[in-house]
């Protein structure tokens, strides 16, 4: 079973680029070294210039729960650029197919 955490971040006008860079620095390296981390996807909204959605994938619930400190740190780092608290939703992954190797 694979689990996913989807987080929707809403940035102030003209602060998305700065905010997404802060999120990337806070989450990417530390997450990859976290036990149970499977991968992630970062989505930049085409309809809302201030919105970013991150999806992280985890092997089991315990590893996803253990990663909470990473997201708290990311929130603290990017808080000044946000319009409010991020919206977080957790999922069980039913299926996933990716045939791309996109990286930042």
Secondary structure, DSSP 8 states (H G I E B T S, - for coil): --EEEEEEEEB-TT-HHHHHHHHHHHHHHHHHHSTTEEEEEEEE-SS-TTEEEEEEEESSHHHHHHTHHHHHHHHHHHGGGBSS--EEEEEE------------
